[in-house]
């Protein structure tokens, strides 16, 4: 019953837009597709084990690049090599001090999006009455606000401008009641994700890398599948895309959780307490 109602709902339109965007990605040859597929499979199998290492290397590199111009303003007498080294050390200290917070923020961002989308589906399915009969009529003030938002969208970088335009259009089409409900749902999801990310870092890292790996696997695998079958793939419904992505993400998360130990999350904070103590030899 719910799936039938989603066919003409805003949630279905959202999935349809995302599906068209993924299917029209500029993959001109099979080399990027193979790279995406391999990266996706690697993230699905063991993404959480090297997520922290990749983040450490990235932050250290950023700190080294920004070390000379930023630290140089306060200590111009130091040479470029010393400033670069200090910037890299600052990046390393930042990751060591805020690793859980960074992972919590990433988990909170994903959880906020998922909760907002579930809330939109709940509205479309009739579980939550957040729309009125007058919601579909747009006032002159709404038209002016949309024009102002269009000017802001034009200032966005060209690489992400289509995504920003799509998100802004979807937001402006909703009524104030729906916007309030979606905002509250996203805020609640962000709070829960932040708590889970800081409390269970490795489990959340496995979940995040599994979702990203599933996305890379789908985007990279479709061109390879078309080439292997020697025909163009048939259009897939948005709900089917969502279910397929969710199934692959869940499989990756279960695989990474099964490969680890039950106490992986607790080992990040009290490894020394759980380490076996050997008696000292006299």
N, C-alpha and C positions, 0 to 999 in steps of 0.2 A: 504493500500500500504506500509505504513511504517512497519507494523507488519510483512509483508512478507519479507521485506528486513532485519529485525532484526533476522530472523531465522539463518542466516549464518554469522552474524556480530560479531564484538568483544564484543559489549554490551550483545548480547545473550549468548556468551560464558562466559562472566563475571557472568551473572545471573545463568547460568547452574552450574558454579563452586560453587557459594554461596549456591545454592539449595542443591547440593550434600553434602556440608559441614554441613548444618543444618539437613539434613535427616540422617546423619551418626553420630550425636552427641552421646557420650557414656552414654545414659540413660538406665541403666541396670534394673531398677525397676520403678514402678509407683510412688514411693515416690518423687523422684526429679521432675518428670513430674507434679505431683499435686502442689508441691511448686512453680514451674515455672508458672503454670497456675494461681494460686492464686496471686502470685506477679504481674503477668501481668495484671490481672483484677483490682487489687488495683491501679496500676499505671495508668490504663486507666480511672478509675473512679475519683480518687482524688490524682493523683500523684503530682500535683503542690503544694498541701497544706502541704505536709510533706517533700518536697524535701529540703527546706532550713533547716528544723530541722535535717534531716539525715546528711546533709553536715556539720552542726554545730557540731553535736556529733562526726562525723568522724574526723574532723580537730582538735577538742579538744583532742580526744584520741591520735591522731598522735602527737600533741604537748606535751601531757603528757608523751608519751613514749620517745620522743626525747629530753625532757627537761633536764633530768639528764646528758646524754652524751654531749649535745651541750652547754647548759648554764653552766654546770659544768666546762667546760674548762676556762670560764672567771670568775667564782665565785666558786672555789672549796671548800671554807669554809662553804658554805651552805649545809644543809643536803639533802638527797635524796627526802624526802617528800616535802620540800620547792621547790626544783628544778622541781619536777613533777607538783606542783601547778603552778609555774611560766610558765612552758611549756604549760599547759592547758589554762591559761589566755592569753598567747601569741597567741595560736590558735584561741581563741574566738575573740580577737581583729583583727586578720587577716581576719576572716570570716566577721565580722562586717564592716571592711573597704573595702573589695574587693568582696563582694557578687555579685554585679552587674557585675564586671569584670570577675569573675569566670563563671557566667552564660553566659556572652557575648562570652567568649572563647569557652565554650562548644557549644553554638549555632553556632559560626563561624566554628568550626570543622565539625559539621554536615552539615552546608550549603556548605562548601567547597567540601565535598564528593558528595553531591547531584548535585551541579553545574558541577563538573567534570564528573559525570556520564551522566548528560543531554547533556553535550558537546560531550561525546563519542557517544551517540545515534544520535546526530545531524550529526556527521561525517559519521556514518554508514548509515544514512538515505539519505545522499547526500545533506543535507542542507548547509554543510560547506565543502569546498574542501581543505582538509588539507593533503591528501595522494596523492602521485605520483606513477607512475608505477614502479619506482625503489625502493619503500619502502619495498617491500617484500624480497629483497635480502639482506643478512647479510654479512657484510665485516669481514675481519680478526680482525679488531680492535673491532668490536662489539662482536665477539666471546670471545676475551680476556677480555673485560669489563664484560661480563656475567660470565666468570669464576671467576673474582675477586668478583663480587656480590655474587656468590654462596658461596665463602669462608666466606663472611660477614653474609650470612643467616645462616650458620652453627653455628655461634657464638650466635645467638638469643636464648632466653630461649625456652626450649622444649615445653612449654605450648602454645606459640604463634608462634612457628617456621613454622607450615603449613600455617598460614595466612601470615606471612612475606614472605615465599617462593612464595606463590601464587601472592601476590601483586608485588613482584620484577619481577617475570616472565612476568606478564601482562605489566609492565612498560617497560621492555627491548624489548618486541616484537613490540612496537610502534616506529614510525619514529620520528626524531627530531622535525619535524613540528607539529606532533600530540602532542608530549610531551609539546611543548611550548604553544599550544592552551589549553591543559588540565591544565597546570600550571597557565595560566592567568585566566581561568575560576574558578579554585579553589581559587585563590587569591581574585578574585572579590566576590565570594560567602562568603569567610571568612570575608572580610571586611563588607559586608552587614549583615552577621550574628552577628558580633561583635557589630555593631551599634544597631541592633534590640534587641539583648540580654540585652544591657545596658539601652535601652530606654523603652522597654516593657518586664520587667523581668518575670512577672507572665504569660503573654501570651506565651512567649518562653519556660518557665518552663513547661507549659501545653503541648506544642508541643513536647518537648524533652521526657517527661515522657510518652506521648501517643505513640510515635514511639518505645520507649524501651518496653513499656507494650504490644504493638502489637506483637513485636518480641518474647517476653516471652510467650505470649498467644499461638502463632502459634507453637513454639518449644515444649511447655508443653502440648498443646492440642492434637497434632497429635498422640502420643502414647496412650492417653486415648481414642481417637476416634477409633483407631485400636482395642483396647481391647473391647470397647463397641460393635463394629460391628462384632467382631470375625473374622476379616480378615485383611490382609495387605492393606494399602492404595495404590491406583494406583498412578504412577508417575504423577506429575503436572508440566506443562511447566513453565519455569522461569518467563515468562511474567505474567502468572496467579498468581504466588507467589508474584510478585511485586505489582500487582493490589490489591490482597487480603490484603497484608501488608499495602498498602497505604490507602485502604478503612477503615480498622480497626483503623489505626492511626488517620485518619480524624474524624472518629466517636468518638474516645476518646477525641480528641481536642475540638470538638464541645460540647461534654457532659461537660467537665470541664469548658469551656467558658460559657456555658449556666447556670451552677450551680453557677458561680460567678457573681459579680456585674459589670456593665459597666466600673466603675471607679477603678477597682482593681489595674491596673498598676499605676495609678496616686496616689493611696492611699499609695503606698510604699514610696513615697517621701514627700507628704504633707498631712499626716493623721491629723496632728494637725490643719492645716488650714481648713480642711473640717469638723472637729468636731463641733457639735453645741455648742454655747456659752450660758450658762445660766446666767441670771443676778444675781448678788450678793445680798443676803438678808441683809437688814439693821437691 
